[in-house]
């Protein structure tokens, strides 16, 4: 298995010196660390990860070790978006259970320290797999890695939310109904042009909601490049990027993860156009069977509806990035390229809706 040491907290490899509004007041930050981060020893230095479309993410280096800081972006924000406090809360709750998350050190809700709310966690020593094809890995390692991802997701969906203090982390019922409504509203708030597939989906999805039979913590963005793996073995050390987490239907997470099998690779998480048999990547039916075994399910019906929903949701998320890019508040130079994806994602969503009977 490839074992190149990639800084796993970045959305894209590497860091840069913060510039302009991205600069943080190191004196204020040092004082906050001294007061709130157990074991901290200064001085600290700040660099910013290159990637990340949503919450700007920084690497903080100090004699006591490396840390990661995630804060809300500047500018006008959509309602309920960029909730770093929720990211912190869910990870802090899961950490004692043994579920793989980064150590959580503290949440700051004082805008005066860094210009917006932020939280600090440990920088996990591991590797990120950016490419779902896993170049350089053996077929056995690829298969083990994909099954480890399935098992980790099943473990998340098996956490007792009451026992970890997350019973109020979200509304347990009618998850897909609330999500369709939420992403419709978010899309409308960031809409820049009329897209007929989105209009049809906004009408069709609420009429065809599947029955929710289970409730769990839902990650919201579970894919291979949002995880840190141990060096040299297919062991997840941390699941990253909890901004969209809530309580809801665990099938939302699983079917989002399953999108990789309907997405071209392009150097990212998709595996649709790969020679999966030769690479050792399991087929989707194997992944479904393993997830069902780990979660005591008989099967998953209606995959086309779930995929239509997930592509619709992703189109709504990317539309928000597009709007922030046009407004000049997007947190990454990659936002312009990403904004071109909204139309194709909407088309894909409607194609699955048609397969589901629309």
Legacy VTK file of the C-alpha trace (Angstrom):
# vtk DataFile Version 3.0
C-alpha trace
ASCII
DATASET POLYDATA
POINTS 358 float
0.000 0.000 0.000
1.307 3.461 -0.820
2.605 5.131 2.323
3.625 8.641 1.311
3.218 10.974 4.301
0.495 13.384 3.235
-0.791 15.928 5.709
-4.157 14.395 6.331
-6.016 17.412 7.683
-5.889 19.264 4.352
-8.627 19.094 1.761
-5.794 19.276 -0.757
-2.135 18.510 -0.082
0.080 21.159 1.510
-0.076 24.476 3.321
0.564 28.087 2.427
1.256 31.231 4.429
-2.055 32.938 5.291
-2.616 36.191 3.446
-5.015 39.087 3.834
-8.197 38.202 5.705
-6.903 34.651 6.236
-4.211 35.869 8.620
-4.793 35.127 12.300
-3.652 37.240 15.255
-0.932 34.991 16.673
-0.764 36.855 19.989
-4.494 36.421 20.650
-4.349 32.838 19.428
-1.416 32.028 21.705
-3.289 33.410 24.709
-6.340 31.300 23.852
-4.225 28.158 23.429
-2.520 28.773 26.767
-5.879 29.098 28.491
-7.765 26.286 26.726
-5.492 23.612 25.223
-4.172 21.124 27.748
-0.416 20.613 27.470
0.133 23.483 25.051
3.593 25.014 24.922
4.347 27.990 22.681
5.406 29.744 20.627
3.104 28.834 17.768
3.261 29.345 14.031
0.284 29.366 11.666
-0.077 28.038 8.111
-3.250 27.510 6.072
-4.174 24.373 4.213
-4.526 25.002 0.493
-7.864 23.299 0.068
-11.217 23.313 1.779
-14.240 24.903 0.176
-16.175 25.559 3.337
-14.521 26.116 6.706
-10.983 27.538 6.388
-8.538 25.143 8.009
-5.141 25.947 9.512
-2.163 24.000 10.777
-0.797 25.277 14.072
2.746 24.158 14.927
4.177 24.499 18.416
6.799 22.753 20.589
3.924 20.795 22.188
2.968 19.378 18.802
0.923 20.082 15.670
-2.721 21.131 15.888
-5.503 21.828 13.410
-7.797 24.860 13.656
-11.052 25.116 11.707
-13.041 28.333 11.703
-16.113 29.783 10.073
-15.409 31.754 6.890
-15.835 35.505 6.744
-18.709 37.154 4.897
-22.454 36.592 4.840
-23.243 32.953 5.639
-26.292 30.848 4.838
-28.441 29.860 7.821
-27.117 26.796 9.717
-24.016 26.607 7.495
-20.411 26.400 8.727
-21.388 25.178 12.194
-17.938 24.540 13.642
-19.520 24.154 17.068
-21.418 21.108 15.802
-18.260 19.654 14.276
-16.554 19.983 17.623
-19.482 18.609 19.617
-19.942 15.414 17.620
-16.238 14.564 17.534
-15.810 15.283 21.229
-18.769 12.995 21.950
-17.521 10.157 19.752
-13.889 10.198 20.889
-14.485 8.372 24.224
-16.264 5.520 22.402
-13.139 4.584 20.478
-14.595 5.699 17.163
-11.740 7.105 15.028
-11.771 10.899 15.310
-8.990 13.415 15.943
-8.447 14.471 19.583
-10.562 17.540 20.363
-8.956 20.348 22.391
-11.473 23.163 22.514
-14.121 25.383 20.928
-13.910 29.195 20.814
-17.090 31.236 20.354
-15.373 34.597 20.840
-15.091 36.289 17.435
-12.380 38.581 18.771
-9.734 35.822 18.891
-9.686 34.768 15.240
-12.437 36.809 13.589
-15.005 34.011 13.839
-15.801 30.887 15.846
-13.248 28.087 15.637
-12.217 24.818 17.233
-8.889 23.080 17.690
-8.096 19.399 17.329
-5.016 17.238 17.098
-3.184 16.704 13.820
-3.322 12.940 13.369
-0.156 11.232 12.089
-1.369 9.173 9.157
-2.066 9.308 5.456
-4.932 10.461 3.325
-5.968 8.514 0.242
-6.967 11.185 -2.264
-7.526 8.822 -5.198
-10.133 6.075 -4.967
-7.985 3.968 -7.317
-5.307 3.908 -4.579
-2.274 4.024 -6.903
0.601 1.876 -5.694
-1.527 -0.329 -3.452
-1.972 -4.069 -3.877
-5.401 -5.527 -4.722
-5.519 -7.056 -1.241
-4.825 -3.704 0.399
-7.463 -1.933 -1.683
-10.093 -4.491 -0.815
-9.208 -4.350 2.874
-9.291 -0.531 2.840
-12.740 -0.346 1.255
-14.142 -2.893 3.656
-12.546 -0.977 6.563
-14.432 2.105 5.399
-17.690 0.148 5.349
-17.021 -1.247 8.817
-16.189 2.203 10.204
-19.399 3.655 8.794
-21.379 0.770 10.254
-19.716 1.422 13.616
-20.781 5.083 13.479
-24.340 4.065 12.730
-24.279 1.691 15.718
-23.339 4.344 18.304
-26.007 4.836 20.982
-26.700 8.567 20.631
-28.243 8.837 24.099
-25.242 7.307 25.854
-22.788 9.733 24.204
-24.889 12.831 24.875
-26.024 13.435 21.296
-29.766 12.886 21.712
-30.355 16.589 20.981
-27.905 16.740 18.041
-30.728 16.642 15.507
-34.357 15.737 14.961
-34.669 11.963 14.687
-37.672 11.605 12.351
-38.481 12.435 8.699
-34.800 12.899 7.897
-35.036 12.899 4.118
-38.054 15.183 4.157
-36.188 17.707 6.282
-33.037 17.383 4.194
-34.841 17.881 0.894
-36.482 20.972 2.382
-33.181 22.228 3.773
-31.216 21.841 0.552
-34.057 23.299 -1.490
-33.963 26.407 0.723
-30.154 26.576 0.643
-30.221 26.211 -3.132
-32.801 28.994 -3.461
-30.724 31.289 -1.252
-27.648 30.763 -3.441
-29.404 30.346 -6.809
-27.689 32.213 -9.654
-29.651 30.882 -12.643
-32.661 28.653 -13.346
-31.822 24.969 -13.819
-34.689 22.807 -15.049
-33.393 19.526 -13.544
-33.241 21.187 -10.117
-36.775 22.515 -10.554
-38.058 19.026 -11.396
-36.186 17.486 -8.455
-37.527 20.090 -6.045
-41.033 19.045 -7.078
-40.417 15.260 -7.271
-38.268 14.439 -4.245
-40.745 15.525 -1.516
-43.504 13.433 -3.121
-41.481 10.217 -3.130
-39.723 10.121 0.239
-38.671 6.650 1.457
-39.740 5.419 4.875
-37.193 5.999 7.636
-36.763 2.903 9.807
-33.595 3.770 11.775
-31.900 6.769 13.360
-28.205 7.358 14.037
-25.441 9.919 13.883
-25.025 10.798 10.199
-21.623 12.116 9.057
-22.914 13.796 5.901
-19.753 13.660 3.751
-18.360 10.160 4.196
-15.827 9.281 1.499
-12.290 7.959 1.188
-10.518 11.347 1.176
-12.243 12.454 4.377
-10.373 9.830 6.390
-6.901 9.364 7.829
-5.450 5.863 7.626
-2.531 4.358 9.522
0.788 4.162 7.720
1.212 0.770 6.085
-2.163 -0.738 6.959
-5.847 -0.253 6.091
-6.746 1.013 9.557
-8.809 4.212 9.848
-7.343 6.567 12.460
-9.727 9.490 12.035
-12.818 10.493 10.104
-12.656 14.183 9.142
-15.011 16.983 8.026
-18.076 16.683 10.263
-19.674 19.966 9.210
-22.799 18.295 7.805
-23.251 15.803 10.643
-26.573 15.438 12.431
-29.016 12.784 13.591
-30.880 11.092 10.789
-31.322 8.096 8.546
-28.058 6.133 8.310
-28.917 5.197 4.724
-28.173 8.814 3.793
-24.535 8.233 4.737
-24.260 4.820 3.161
-25.835 5.815 -0.142
-23.645 8.948 -0.295
-20.610 6.698 0.147
-22.052 4.456 -2.594
-21.975 7.377 -5.045
-18.312 6.503 -5.643
-19.507 3.548 -7.720
-21.501 5.889 -9.986
-18.821 8.585 -10.265
-15.847 8.635 -12.630
-12.489 8.622 -10.895
-10.681 11.703 -12.227
-8.070 11.269 -9.508
-10.673 11.603 -6.742
-12.961 9.225 -4.877
-14.978 7.811 -7.792
-14.448 4.214 -8.951
-17.116 3.798 -11.657
-14.729 3.792 -14.638
-11.963 1.741 -12.994
-11.161 -1.922 -13.585
-12.322 -2.755 -10.092
-11.777 -6.506 -10.425
-8.133 -6.031 -11.396
-7.576 -3.410 -8.700
-9.231 -5.419 -5.942
-11.904 -2.796 -5.275
-15.106 -4.547 -4.194
-18.256 -4.187 -6.282
-21.153 -2.186 -4.910
-23.233 -5.278 -4.209
-20.395 -6.606 -2.025
-20.222 -3.294 -0.184
-23.985 -3.300 0.348
-23.864 -6.878 1.625
-21.076 -6.101 4.091
-22.812 -2.985 5.410
-26.073 -4.908 5.810
-24.247 -7.692 7.654
-22.587 -5.227 10.041
-25.853 -3.367 10.716
-28.250 -6.343 10.712
-30.192 -5.268 7.620
-31.910 -7.550 5.123
-30.942 -5.310 2.198
-31.293 -1.810 0.774
-34.135 -1.139 -1.655
-34.623 1.914 -3.861
-30.977 2.857 -4.473
-31.917 5.034 -7.458
-34.015 7.347 -5.258
-31.202 7.697 -2.751
-28.693 8.461 -5.497
-31.036 11.068 -7.003
-31.318 12.694 -3.579
-27.560 12.610 -2.968
-26.708 14.179 -6.332
-29.394 16.826 -5.739
-27.931 17.581 -2.320
-24.413 17.766 -3.717
-25.597 20.135 -6.443
-27.064 22.345 -3.722
-23.809 22.322 -1.763
-21.723 23.201 -4.823
-24.214 25.943 -5.726
-23.471 27.502 -2.356
-19.754 27.448 -3.194
-20.522 29.000 -6.580
-22.475 31.822 -4.967
-19.702 32.522 -2.464
-17.182 32.500 -5.314
-19.246 35.026 -7.266
-19.620 37.120 -4.107
-15.885 36.967 -3.496
-16.079 35.098 -0.167
-15.170 31.519 -1.199
-12.313 30.143 0.901
-10.395 28.365 -1.860
-8.994 29.095 -5.287
-10.564 25.821 -6.409
-14.050 27.268 -5.914
-14.249 28.594 -9.476
-13.628 25.179 -11.014
-16.022 23.497 -8.591
-18.809 25.921 -9.420
-18.932 24.515 -12.960
-20.085 21.170 -11.555
-23.563 22.277 -10.476
-25.246 21.659 -13.838
-23.777 18.173 -14.413
-24.660 17.142 -10.852
-28.248 18.309 -11.332
-28.433 16.319 -14.577
-27.100 13.213 -12.844
-29.638 13.601 -10.052
-32.518 13.813 -12.498
-31.225 10.792 -14.438
-31.443 8.708 -11.262
-34.861 10.159 -10.514
-36.033 8.918 -13.926
-34.606 5.474 -13.125
-36.538 5.592 -9.860
-39.780 6.199 -11.748
-40.022 9.976 -12.098
LINES 1 359
358 0 1 2 3 4 5 6 7 8 9 10 11 12 13 14 15 16 17 18 19 20 21 22 23 24 25 26 27 28 29 30 31 32 33 34 35 36 37 38 39 40 41 42 43 44 45 46 47 48 49 50 51 52 53 54 55 56 57 58 59 60 61 62 63 64 65 66 67 68 69 70 71 72 73 74 75 76 77 78 79 80 81 82 83 84 85 86 87 88 89 90 91 92 93 94 95 96 97 98 99 100 101 102 103 104 105 106 107 108 109 110 111 112 113 114 115 116 117 118 119 120 121 122 123 124 125 126 127 128 129 130 131 132 133 134 135 136 137 138 139 140 141 142 143 144 145 146 147 148 149 150 151 152 153 154 155 156 157 158 159 160 161 162 163 164 165 166 167 168 169 170 171 172 173 174 175 176 177 178 179 180 181 182 183 184 185 186 187 188 189 190 191 192 193 194 195 196 197 198 199 200 201 202 203 204 205 206 207 208 209 210 211 212 213 214 215 216 217 218 219 220 221 222 223 224 225 226 227 228 229 230 231 232 233 234 235 236 237 238 239 240 241 242 243 244 245 246 247 248 249 250 251 252 253 254 255 256 257 258 259 260 261 262 263 264 265 266 267 268 269 270 271 272 273 274 275 276 277 278 279 280 281 282 283 284 285 286 287 288 289 290 291 292 293 294 295 296 297 298 299 300 301 302 303 304 305 306 307 308 309 310 311 312 313 314 315 316 317 318 319 320 321 322 323 324 325 326 327 328 329 330 331 332 333 334 335 336 337 338 339 340 341 342 343 344 345 346 347 348 349 350 351 352 353 354 355 356 357
